[in-house]
Amino acid sequence: MTNKDLGRPLSRAVTLFYFSAFLLLFLRDFQWQGLALAFAVPMLNVLTTALLPRLFPSDKLLLSLTNFLCALGVLVLYDTNPIYAYSQATYYFVGLIAMVVCIYIVRLIRSFRMLVWPMMAISAALLLLPLLIGEETYGANNWFYVGGISVQPSEIVKLVLVIVIARFMADRRMLPWLAFSVGCLGILMLQKDLGTALLYYGTTLLVYYASSGNLFITGIGVAGGAGAAFLGYRMFAHVKRRVAIWQNPWSDYDNAGYQLIQGLMAIASGGLFGVGLGIGSPRTIPVYHTDFIFAVICEQFGLIFGLCVLLMYVALIWRGATTAMAARTSFHGLLAMGCTVLLGLQTFVIIGGVLKLIPLTGVTMPFVSYGGTSLVSSLCLVGLLQGVASLNEDDLREDTRLANYEG
């Protein structure tokens, strides 16, 4: 079955599922906002999967997977806190526009050679802003506010990161991408934002291995990352607390271990099939709308549905890797690989933390967790992926045309 054959039925299933779910919540509360979302959220899925392929070649399966995850976040947030859901739906719409812009940028600007240097300078300035005007939250100083709206610059800069490392690695120029990566990591360490630093470091290292195949240097990078993690553990008290709670959350149940235990209890109470949409006690988890939204999903929909959500991420990563391998230029291949690795690593880090496989780092669950900057940046990563996929399709059509002409 082709990508188009898979994308079309999945898109229809996503539309029907979310229309029914929001309609169910409307019948529970008879709030007009629920009825509006019952039409608006599925309509966003229909518009993107039906309209975008008419503008340029698109990966319909990737679009359907992305829309499913974004709409799932809006649905769960509406059930738990409608105010969050309205904001998330707005950013979902903004993010789709940003995604289309990113697709056009990749199609129009083929090399980025003239743009990477100013992009690097602007990114460094953005990352420094929280240190100057930001506020510390949960031990990290990685936010600042503009007109009452919170902005996390590291979510924006990660788009630049994948472009920069792809461009310079494709050109075999190590010093620029290494200096930029180390500079970003240094600023993130000053912000005490070790979760985002892990994403930056892991993405850079994995893309380097994909570009060079140098196992020795990659191994040195892994060892260096382990050393940096140990240094962060020794330097920052909030990291020590997180590791201690990961090892034994029951040792401080009433304080630091409370949210991890509540998250695990929510997953367990959902069982295989969940307690049902609109039922359960998600608000007992202090950060149910961000870090622990996967626990809320498992409580309401069950472990089987939670596994299906994980498979959605796996399918998205598979489509990204396929796009990267099909690219005709090393730059576009590394760009697609960088976007894929970043989304995959972020998914593993947050869900692994919720399931107590690794210490909780505080990053968001891509597309699903509440947060405008995170949602828009994740959709921009998909836009960069879609841009590369559309170029691949253009090249394939041109090859077919030439083959038919020569035949």
C-alpha positions as a Markdown table, in Angstrom:
| # | Residue | x | y | z |
|---|---|---|---|---|
| 1 | Met | 0.0 | 0.0 | 0.0 |
| 2 | Thr | 1.4 | 3.4 | -1.0 |
| 3 | Asn | 1.8 | 6.5 | 1.1 |
| 4 | Lys | -1.2 | 8.0 | -0.6 |
| 5 | Asp | -3.3 | 4.9 | 0.0 |
| 6 | Leu | -2.4 | 5.0 | 3.7 |
| 7 | Gly | -2.8 | 8.7 | 4.2 |
| 8 | Arg | -6.3 | 9.0 | 2.8 |
| 9 | Pro | -8.1 | 6.5 | 5.1 |
| 10 | Leu | -6.0 | 7.6 | 8.1 |
| 11 | Ser | -7.1 | 11.2 | 7.5 |
| 12 | Arg | -10.7 | 10.2 | 7.3 |
| 13 | Ala | -10.4 | 8.1 | 10.5 |
| 14 | Val | -8.7 | 11.1 | 12.3 |
| 15 | Thr | -11.5 | 13.4 | 11.2 |
| 16 | Leu | -14.3 | 11.1 | 12.4 |
| 17 | Phe | -12.6 | 10.3 | 15.7 |
| 18 | Tyr | -12.1 | 13.8 | 16.8 |
| 19 | Phe | -15.5 | 15.0 | 15.6 |
| 20 | Ser | -17.1 | 12.3 | 17.7 |
| 21 | Ala | -14.9 | 12.9 | 20.7 |
| 22 | Phe | -15.5 | 16.7 | 20.8 |
| 23 | Leu | -19.2 | 16.1 | 20.2 |
| 24 | Leu | -19.3 | 13.8 | 23.2 |
| 25 | Leu | -17.8 | 16.4 | 25.4 |
| 26 | Phe | -20.2 | 19.0 | 24.1 |
| 27 | Leu | -23.2 | 16.7 | 25.0 |
| 28 | Arg | -21.7 | 16.3 | 28.5 |
| 29 | Asp | -21.4 | 20.1 | 29.2 |
| 30 | Phe | -23.5 | 21.8 | 26.5 |
| 31 | Gln | -20.7 | 24.4 | 26.1 |
| 32 | Trp | -20.7 | 26.0 | 22.6 |
| 33 | Gln | -16.9 | 26.0 | 22.6 |
| 34 | Gly | -17.0 | 22.1 | 22.5 |
| 35 | Leu | -19.3 | 22.2 | 19.5 |
| 36 | Ala | -17.0 | 24.7 | 17.8 |
| 37 | Leu | -14.0 | 22.5 | 18.4 |
| 38 | Ala | -15.9 | 19.5 | 17.1 |
| 39 | Phe | -16.0 | 21.2 | 13.7 |
| 40 | Ala | -12.8 | 23.4 | 13.8 |
| 41 | Val | -10.2 | 20.7 | 14.8 |
| 42 | Pro | -11.3 | 18.1 | 12.2 |
| 43 | Met | -11.5 | 20.8 | 9.6 |
| 44 | Leu | -7.8 | 21.7 | 10.2 |
| 45 | Asn | -7.0 | 18.1 | 9.4 |
| 46 | Val | -9.2 | 18.0 | 6.3 |
| 47 | Leu | -7.7 | 21.3 | 5.0 |
| 48 | Thr | -4.1 | 20.3 | 5.4 |
| 49 | Thr | -4.4 | 16.8 | 4.0 |
| 50 | Ala | -6.7 | 17.8 | 1.1 |
| 51 | Leu | -5.4 | 21.3 | 0.3 |
| 52 | Leu | -1.6 | 21.1 | 0.7 |
| 53 | Pro | -1.1 | 18.2 | -1.9 |
| 54 | Arg | -2.8 | 20.6 | -4.4 |
| 55 | Leu | -0.2 | 23.3 | -3.8 |
| 56 | Phe | 2.9 | 21.0 | -3.9 |
| 57 | Pro | 3.8 | 17.3 | -3.5 |
| 58 | Ser | 3.2 | 16.3 | 0.1 |
| 59 | Asp | 3.6 | 13.3 | 2.3 |
| 60 | Lys | -0.1 | 12.7 | 3.2 |
| 61 | Leu | 0.7 | 10.0 | 5.7 |
| 62 | Leu | 3.1 | 12.4 | 7.6 |
| 63 | Leu | 0.4 | 15.1 | 7.5 |
| 64 | Ser | -2.2 | 12.7 | 8.9 |
| 65 | Leu | 0.0 | 11.5 | 11.7 |
| 66 | Thr | 0.9 | 15.1 | 12.7 |
| 67 | Asn | -2.7 | 16.2 | 12.7 |
| 68 | Phe | -3.7 | 13.2 | 14.8 |
| 69 | Leu | -1.2 | 14.1 | 17.5 |
| 70 | Cys | -1.9 | 17.8 | 17.5 |
| 71 | Ala | -5.7 | 17.2 | 17.7 |
| 72 | Leu | -5.1 | 14.7 | 20.5 |
| 73 | Gly | -3.4 | 17.4 | 22.6 |
| 74 | Val | -6.4 | 19.8 | 22.0 |
| 75 | Leu | -8.9 | 17.1 | 22.9 |
| 76 | Val | -7.2 | 16.1 | 26.2 |
| 77 | Leu | -6.6 | 19.7 | 27.2 |
| 78 | Tyr | -10.3 | 20.6 | 26.5 |
| 79 | Asp | -11.4 | 17.8 | 28.8 |
| 80 | Thr | -9.1 | 18.8 | 31.6 |
| 81 | Asn | -8.9 | 22.6 | 31.2 |
| 82 | Pro | -10.8 | 24.3 | 28.3 |
| 83 | Ile | -8.8 | 27.5 | 28.6 |
| 84 | Tyr | -5.7 | 25.6 | 27.8 |
| 85 | Ala | -7.5 | 23.9 | 24.9 |
| 86 | Tyr | -8.6 | 27.2 | 23.3 |
| 87 | Ser | -5.0 | 28.5 | 23.4 |
| 88 | Gln | -3.6 | 25.2 | 22.1 |
| 89 | Ala | -6.1 | 25.2 | 19.2 |
| 90 | Thr | -5.1 | 28.7 | 18.3 |
| 91 | Tyr | -1.4 | 27.8 | 18.2 |
| 92 | Tyr | -2.3 | 24.7 | 16.2 |
| 93 | Phe | -3.7 | 26.9 | 13.5 |
| 94 | Val | -0.7 | 29.2 | 13.7 |
| 95 | Gly | 1.6 | 26.3 | 13.6 |
| 96 | Leu | 0.0 | 24.9 | 10.4 |
| 97 | Ile | 0.6 | 28.3 | 8.7 |
| 98 | Ala | 4.2 | 28.2 | 9.9 |
| 99 | Met | 4.5 | 24.7 | 8.6 |
| 100 | Val | 3.4 | 25.8 | 5.1 |
| 101 | Val | 5.9 | 28.7 | 5.3 |
| 102 | Cys | 8.7 | 26.2 | 6.2 |
| 103 | Ile | 7.7 | 24.0 | 3.2 |
| 104 | Tyr | 8.0 | 26.9 | 0.8 |
| 105 | Ile | 11.3 | 28.1 | 2.4 |
| 106 | Val | 12.9 | 24.7 | 1.8 |
| 107 | Arg | 11.5 | 24.6 | -1.8 |
| 108 | Leu | 12.7 | 28.2 | -2.6 |
| 109 | Ile | 16.0 | 28.3 | -0.7 |
| 110 | Arg | 17.9 | 25.3 | -1.7 |
| 111 | Ser | 21.3 | 25.8 | 0.0 |
| 112 | Phe | 20.9 | 28.2 | 3.0 |
| 113 | Arg | 24.6 | 29.0 | 2.6 |
| 114 | Met | 24.1 | 32.8 | 2.7 |
| 115 | Leu | 21.6 | 32.6 | 5.6 |
| 116 | Val | 23.2 | 30.3 | 8.1 |
| 117 | Trp | 25.6 | 33.0 | 9.5 |
| 118 | Pro | 22.9 | 35.6 | 10.4 |
| 119 | Met | 20.6 | 32.8 | 11.6 |
| 120 | Met | 23.4 | 31.7 | 14.0 |
| 121 | Ala | 23.9 | 35.2 | 15.3 |
| 122 | Ile | 20.2 | 35.8 | 15.9 |
| 123 | Ser | 19.8 | 32.5 | 17.6 |
| 124 | Ala | 22.6 | 33.2 | 20.0 |
| 125 | Ala | 21.0 | 36.5 | 20.9 |
| 126 | Leu | 17.6 | 34.8 | 21.4 |
| 127 | Leu | 19.1 | 32.1 | 23.7 |
| 128 | Leu | 20.7 | 34.8 | 25.9 |
| 129 | Leu | 17.5 | 36.7 | 26.4 |
| 130 | Pro | 16.1 | 34.5 | 29.2 |
| 131 | Leu | 19.3 | 35.0 | 31.2 |
| 132 | Leu | 18.7 | 38.8 | 31.0 |
| 133 | Ile | 14.9 | 39.2 | 31.3 |
| 134 | Gly | 13.6 | 35.6 | 32.0 |
| 135 | Glu | 12.2 | 34.0 | 35.1 |
| 136 | Glu | 13.2 | 30.8 | 36.7 |
| 137 | Thr | 10.7 | 27.9 | 36.5 |
| 138 | Tyr | 11.2 | 24.4 | 38.0 |
| 139 | Gly | 14.9 | 25.2 | 38.4 |
| 140 | Ala | 15.5 | 26.4 | 34.8 |
| 141 | Asn | 15.7 | 29.9 | 33.5 |
| 142 | Asn | 14.6 | 29.3 | 29.9 |
| 143 | Trp | 11.5 | 31.5 | 29.4 |
| 144 | Phe | 10.7 | 35.2 | 29.0 |
| 145 | Tyr | 7.5 | 37.1 | 28.5 |
| 146 | Val | 6.4 | 39.4 | 25.7 |
| 147 | Gly | 3.0 | 41.1 | 26.2 |
| 148 | Gly | 1.9 | 38.5 | 28.6 |
| 149 | Ile | 2.8 | 35.6 | 26.2 |
| 150 | Ser | 5.6 | 33.2 | 27.3 |
| 151 | Val | 8.3 | 32.5 | 24.8 |
| 152 | Gln | 10.9 | 29.7 | 25.0 |
| 153 | Pro | 13.7 | 30.7 | 22.6 |
| 154 | Ser | 15.3 | 27.2 | 22.7 |
| 155 | Glu | 12.3 | 25.9 | 20.9 |
| 156 | Ile | 12.9 | 28.4 | 18.0 |
| 157 | Val | 16.6 | 27.9 | 18.0 |
| 158 | Lys | 16.3 | 24.2 | 17.5 |
| 159 | Leu | 15.0 | 24.8 | 14.0 |
| 160 | Val | 18.2 | 26.8 | 13.3 |
| 161 | Leu | 20.3 | 24.1 | 14.8 |
| 162 | Val | 19.1 | 21.4 | 12.4 |
| 163 | Ile | 19.7 | 23.7 | 9.4 |
| 164 | Val | 23.1 | 24.8 | 10.6 |
| 165 | Ile | 24.5 | 21.3 | 11.3 |
| 166 | Ala | 23.0 | 20.0 | 8.1 |
| 167 | Arg | 24.5 | 22.7 | 6.0 |
| 168 | Phe | 28.0 | 22.6 | 7.4 |
| 169 | Met | 28.1 | 18.8 | 7.8 |
| 170 | Ala | 27.1 | 18.5 | 4.1 |
| 171 | Asp | 30.0 | 20.9 | 3.2 |
| 172 | Arg | 32.4 | 18.9 | 5.5 |
| 173 | Arg | 33.1 | 22.1 | 7.6 |
| 174 | Met | 33.4 | 21.0 | 11.2 |
| 175 | Leu | 34.4 | 24.2 | 13.0 |
| 176 | Pro | 31.3 | 26.3 | 12.3 |
| 177 | Trp | 28.7 | 23.7 | 13.4 |
| 178 | Leu | 30.8 | 22.6 | 16.3 |
| 179 | Ala | 31.3 | 26.2 | 17.6 |
| 180 | Phe | 27.5 | 26.9 | 17.2 |
| 181 | Ser | 26.5 | 23.7 | 19.0 |
| 182 | Val | 28.9 | 24.2 | 21.8 |
| 183 | Gly | 27.8 | 27.8 | 22.2 |
| 184 | Cys | 24.2 | 26.8 | 22.4 |
| 185 | Leu | 25.0 | 24.1 | 24.9 |
| 186 | Gly | 26.9 | 26.5 | 27.0 |
| 187 | Ile | 24.0 | 29.0 | 27.2 |
| 188 | Leu | 21.6 | 26.2 | 28.0 |
| 189 | Met | 23.8 | 25.1 | 30.8 |
| 190 | Leu | 23.8 | 28.6 | 32.2 |
| 191 | Gln | 20.0 | 28.5 | 31.9 |
| 192 | Lys | 20.0 | 25.1 | 33.8 |
| 193 | Asp | 17.9 | 23.8 | 31.0 |
| 194 | Leu | 19.5 | 20.3 | 30.9 |
| 195 | Gly | 16.6 | 18.6 | 29.1 |
| 196 | Thr | 16.9 | 20.9 | 26.0 |
| 197 | Ala | 20.6 | 20.6 | 26.2 |
| 198 | Leu | 20.3 | 16.8 | 26.0 |
| 199 | Leu | 18.1 | 17.2 | 22.9 |
| 200 | Tyr | 20.6 | 19.6 | 21.2 |
| 201 | Tyr | 23.6 | 17.4 | 22.0 |
| 202 | Gly | 21.9 | 14.1 | 21.0 |
| 203 | Thr | 20.6 | 15.5 | 17.8 |
| 204 | Thr | 24.0 | 17.0 | 16.8 |
| 205 | Leu | 25.8 | 13.7 | 17.7 |
| 206 | Leu | 23.4 | 11.4 | 15.8 |
| 207 | Val | 23.4 | 13.6 | 12.7 |
| 208 | Tyr | 27.1 | 13.8 | 12.7 |
| 209 | Tyr | 27.2 | 10.0 | 12.8 |
| 210 | Ala | 24.7 | 9.8 | 9.9 |
| 211 | Ser | 26.9 | 12.3 | 7.9 |
| 212 | Ser | 30.3 | 10.7 | 8.6 |
| 213 | Gly | 29.8 | 7.2 | 9.8 |
| 214 | Asn | 32.8 | 7.8 | 12.2 |
| 215 | Leu | 32.1 | 5.5 | 15.1 |
| 216 | Phe | 35.2 | 6.4 | 17.0 |
| 217 | Ile | 34.4 | 10.2 | 17.1 |
| 218 | Thr | 30.8 | 9.4 | 17.9 |
| 219 | Gly | 31.9 | 7.2 | 20.8 |
| 220 | Ile | 34.0 | 10.1 | 22.1 |
| 221 | Gly | 31.0 | 12.3 | 21.8 |
| 222 | Val | 28.9 | 9.8 | 23.8 |
| 223 | Ala | 31.6 | 9.7 | 26.5 |
| 224 | Gly | 31.7 | 13.5 | 26.6 |
| 225 | Gly | 28.0 | 13.7 | 26.9 |
| 226 | Ala | 28.0 | 11.2 | 29.9 |
| 227 | Gly | 30.7 | 13.4 | 31.5 |
| 228 | Ala | 28.7 | 16.5 | 31.0 |
| 229 | Ala | 25.6 | 14.8 | 32.5 |
| 230 | Phe | 27.6 | 13.9 | 35.5 |
| 231 | Leu | 28.9 | 17.4 | 35.8 |
| 232 | Gly | 25.4 | 18.8 | 35.6 |
| 233 | Tyr | 24.3 | 16.4 | 38.3 |
| 234 | Arg | 27.1 | 17.6 | 40.6 |
| 235 | Met | 26.4 | 21.3 | 39.9 |
| 236 | Phe | 22.7 | 21.7 | 40.0 |
| 237 | Ala | 20.5 | 20.8 | 43.0 |
| 238 | His | 17.3 | 20.3 | 41.0 |
| 239 | Val | 19.0 | 17.7 | 38.9 |
| 240 | Lys | 20.1 | 15.8 | 42.0 |
| 241 | Arg | 16.5 | 15.9 | 43.2 |
| 242 | Arg | 15.1 | 14.6 | 39.9 |
| 243 | Val | 17.6 | 11.7 | 39.9 |
| 244 | Ala | 16.8 | 10.8 | 43.5 |
| 245 | Ile | 13.0 | 10.9 | 42.8 |
| 246 | Trp | 13.6 | 8.7 | 39.7 |
| 247 | Gln | 15.4 | 6.2 | 41.9 |
| 248 | Asn | 12.8 | 6.2 | 44.7 |
| 249 | Pro | 9.8 | 8.5 | 44.3 |
| 250 | Trp | 8.1 | 7.1 | 47.4 |
| 251 | Ser | 10.9 | 8.5 | 49.6 |
| 252 | Asp | 9.4 | 12.0 | 49.2 |
| 253 | Tyr | 5.8 | 11.2 | 48.2 |
| 254 | Asp | 4.2 | 14.4 | 49.6 |
| 255 | Asn | 6.7 | 16.7 | 47.8 |
| 256 | Ala | 9.1 | 16.1 | 44.9 |
| 257 | Gly | 7.9 | 12.5 | 44.2 |
| 258 | Tyr | 4.2 | 13.4 | 44.2 |
| 259 | Gln | 3.7 | 14.1 | 40.5 |
| 260 | Leu | 5.7 | 11.1 | 39.3 |
| 261 | Ile | 3.7 | 8.8 | 41.6 |
| 262 | Gln | 0.4 | 10.3 | 40.5 |
| 263 | Gly | 1.4 | 9.9 | 36.9 |
| 264 | Leu | 2.2 | 6.2 | 37.3 |
| 265 | Met | -1.0 | 5.7 | 39.3 |
| 266 | Ala | -3.0 | 7.4 | 36.5 |
| 267 | Ile | -1.5 | 5.0 | 33.9 |
| 268 | Ala | -2.2 | 2.0 | 36.1 |
| 269 | Ser | -5.8 | 3.1 | 36.8 |
| 270 | Gly | -6.6 | 3.4 | 33.1 |
| 271 | Gly | -5.9 | -0.3 | 32.5 |
| 272 | Leu | -6.0 | -1.6 | 29.0 |
| 273 | Phe | -9.0 | 0.3 | 27.8 |
| 274 | Gly | -9.1 | 3.4 | 30.0 |
| 275 | Val | -11.6 | 4.9 | 32.3 |
| 276 | Gly | -13.2 | 6.9 | 29.5 |
| 277 | Leu | -13.1 | 10.4 | 28.0 |
| 278 | Gly | -14.1 | 12.9 | 30.5 |
| 279 | Ile | -13.6 | 10.5 | 33.4 |
| 280 | Gly | -10.7 | 10.0 | 35.8 |
| 281 | Ser | -8.7 | 12.4 | 37.9 |
| 282 | Pro | -6.0 | 14.0 | 35.7 |
| 283 | Arg | -5.9 | 17.2 | 37.8 |
| 284 | Thr | -4.3 | 15.2 | 40.6 |
| 285 | Ile | -1.1 | 15.4 | 38.6 |
| 286 | Pro | 0.5 | 18.9 | 39.1 |
| 287 | Val | 1.7 | 19.3 | 35.5 |
| 288 | Tyr | -0.9 | 17.1 | 33.7 |
| 289 | His | -1.0 | 19.5 | 30.8 |
| 290 | Thr | 2.7 | 19.5 | 29.9 |
| 291 | Asp | 5.2 | 16.9 | 31.2 |
| 292 | Phe | 2.6 | 14.3 | 32.2 |
| 293 | Ile | 0.0 | 14.6 | 29.4 |
| 294 | Phe | 0.9 | 11.0 | 28.2 |
| 295 | Ala | -0.2 | 9.7 | 31.7 |
| 296 | Val | -3.6 | 11.5 | 31.2 |
| 297 | Ile | -4.0 | 9.9 | 27.8 |
| 298 | Cys | -3.3 | 6.4 | 29.2 |
| 299 | Glu | -5.7 | 7.0 | 32.1 |
| 300 | Gln | -8.6 | 8.1 | 29.9 |
| 301 | Phe | -8.0 | 5.9 | 26.8 |
| 302 | Gly | -6.0 | 3.0 | 28.2 |
| 303 | Leu | -2.7 | 1.4 | 27.6 |
| 304 | Ile | -3.6 | 0.0 | 24.2 |
| 305 | Phe | -4.4 | 3.5 | 23.0 |
| 306 | Gly | -1.3 | 4.8 | 24.6 |
| 307 | Leu | 0.7 | 2.1 | 22.7 |
| 308 | Cys | -1.1 | 3.2 | 19.5 |
| 309 | Val | 0.1 | 6.8 | 20.1 |
| 310 | Leu | 3.6 | 5.6 | 20.5 |
| 311 | Leu | 3.2 | 3.7 | 17.2 |
| 312 | Met | 2.1 | 7.0 | 15.6 |
| 313 | Tyr | 5.4 | 8.5 | 16.7 |
| 314 | Val | 7.3 | 5.5 | 15.3 |
| 315 | Ala | 5.5 | 5.8 | 12.0 |
| 316 | Leu | 6.3 | 9.6 | 11.9 |
| 317 | Ile | 10.0 | 8.8 | 12.5 |
| 318 | Trp | 9.9 | 6.1 | 9.9 |
| 319 | Arg | 8.5 | 8.6 | 7.3 |
| 320 | Gly | 11.2 | 11.1 | 8.3 |
| 321 | Ala | 14.0 | 8.6 | 7.9 |
| 322 | Thr | 12.6 | 7.4 | 4.5 |
| 323 | Thr | 12.5 | 11.1 | 3.4 |
| 324 | Ala | 16.1 | 11.6 | 4.5 |
| 325 | Met | 17.3 | 8.5 | 2.6 |
| 326 | Ala | 15.5 | 9.5 | -0.6 |
| 327 | Ala | 17.0 | 13.0 | -0.7 |
| 328 | Arg | 19.1 | 13.8 | -3.7 |
| 329 | Thr | 21.5 | 16.1 | -1.9 |
| 330 | Ser | 23.4 | 15.5 | 1.3 |
| 331 | Phe | 22.2 | 18.8 | 2.8 |
| 332 | His | 18.5 | 17.9 | 2.3 |
| 333 | Gly | 19.1 | 14.4 | 3.5 |
| 334 | Leu | 20.8 | 15.7 | 6.7 |
| 335 | Leu | 18.2 | 18.3 | 7.2 |
| 336 | Ala | 15.4 | 15.7 | 7.1 |
| 337 | Met | 17.5 | 13.4 | 9.4 |
| 338 | Gly | 18.0 | 16.2 | 11.9 |
| 339 | Cys | 14.3 | 17.0 | 12.1 |
| 340 | Thr | 13.5 | 13.3 | 12.5 |
| 341 | Val | 16.1 | 12.7 | 15.2 |
| 342 | Leu | 15.1 | 15.7 | 17.1 |
| 343 | Leu | 11.4 | 14.7 | 17.2 |
| 344 | Gly | 12.2 | 11.1 | 18.0 |
| 345 | Leu | 14.7 | 11.9 | 20.8 |
| 346 | Gln | 12.3 | 14.4 | 22.4 |
| 347 | Thr | 9.5 | 11.8 | 22.3 |
| 348 | Phe | 11.7 | 9.2 | 24.0 |
| 349 | Val | 13.0 | 11.6 | 26.6 |
| 350 | Ile | 9.6 | 12.8 | 27.8 |
| 351 | Ile | 7.7 | 9.5 | 27.6 |
| 352 | Gly | 10.6 | 7.6 | 29.1 |
| 353 | Gly | 10.5 | 10.1 | 32.0 |
| 354 | Val | 6.8 | 9.7 | 32.5 |
| 355 | Leu | 7.2 | 5.9 | 32.5 |
| 356 | Lys | 10.1 | 6.1 | 35.0 |
| 357 | Leu | 12.6 | 4.6 | 32.5 |
| 358 | Ile | 14.9 | 7.6 | 32.8 |
| 359 | Pro | 14.9 | 10.7 | 35.1 |
| 360 | Leu | 12.3 | 13.3 | 34.1 |
| 361 | Thr | 13.8 | 16.2 | 32.1 |
| 362 | Gly | 10.9 | 18.6 | 31.7 |
| 363 | Val | 10.8 | 18.7 | 27.9 |
| 364 | Thr | 7.4 | 18.7 | 26.2 |
| 365 | Met | 5.7 | 15.8 | 24.3 |
| 366 | Pro | 5.9 | 16.9 | 20.7 |
| 367 | Phe | 2.6 | 18.1 | 19.2 |
| 368 | Val | 0.6 | 17.0 | 22.3 |
| 369 | Ser | 1.8 | 18.9 | 25.4 |
| 370 | Tyr | 0.4 | 22.3 | 26.1 |
| 371 | Gly | 2.7 | 25.1 | 25.0 |
| 372 | Gly | 2.5 | 27.4 | 22.0 |
| 373 | Thr | 6.2 | 27.8 | 21.2 |
| 374 | Ser | 6.7 | 24.0 | 21.4 |
| 375 | Leu | 3.7 | 23.2 | 19.2 |
| 376 | Val | 4.6 | 25.8 | 16.5 |
| 377 | Ser | 8.3 | 24.7 | 16.5 |
| 378 | Ser | 7.3 | 21.0 | 16.2 |
| 379 | Leu | 5.1 | 21.8 | 13.2 |
| 380 | Cys | 7.9 | 23.8 | 11.7 |
| 381 | Leu | 10.1 | 20.7 | 11.9 |
| 382 | Val | 7.4 | 18.8 | 10.1 |
| 383 | Gly | 7.3 | 21.7 | 7.5 |
| 384 | Leu | 11.1 | 21.3 | 6.9 |
| 385 | Leu | 10.5 | 17.5 | 6.5 |
| 386 | Gln | 7.6 | 18.1 | 4.1 |
| 387 | Gly | 9.7 | 20.5 | 2.1 |
| 388 | Val | 12.4 | 17.9 | 1.6 |
| 389 | Ala | 9.7 | 15.3 | 0.8 |
| 390 | Ser | 8.2 | 17.6 | -1.8 |
| 391 | Leu | 11.6 | 18.1 | -3.5 |
| 392 | Asn | 12.1 | 14.3 | -3.5 |
| 393 | Glu | 8.8 | 14.0 | -5.3 |
| 394 | Asp | 9.7 | 16.7 | -7.8 |
| 395 | Asp | 12.9 | 14.9 | -8.6 |
| 396 | Leu | 11.1 | 11.5 | -9.0 |
| 397 | Arg | 8.6 | 13.1 | -11.4 |
| 398 | Glu | 11.3 | 14.7 | -13.4 |
| 399 | Asp | 13.2 | 11.3 | -13.6 |
| 400 | Thr | 10.0 | 9.6 | -14.8 |
| 401 | Arg | 9.3 | 12.4 | -17.4 |
| 402 | Leu | 12.9 | 12.0 | -18.7 |
| 403 | Ala | 12.6 | 8.3 | -18.8 |
| 404 | Asn | 9.3 | 8.4 | -20.7 |
| 405 | Tyr | 10.8 | 11.0 | -23.1 |
| 406 | Glu | 13.9 | 8.9 | -23.8 |
| 407 | Gly | 11.7 | 5.8 | -24.2 |
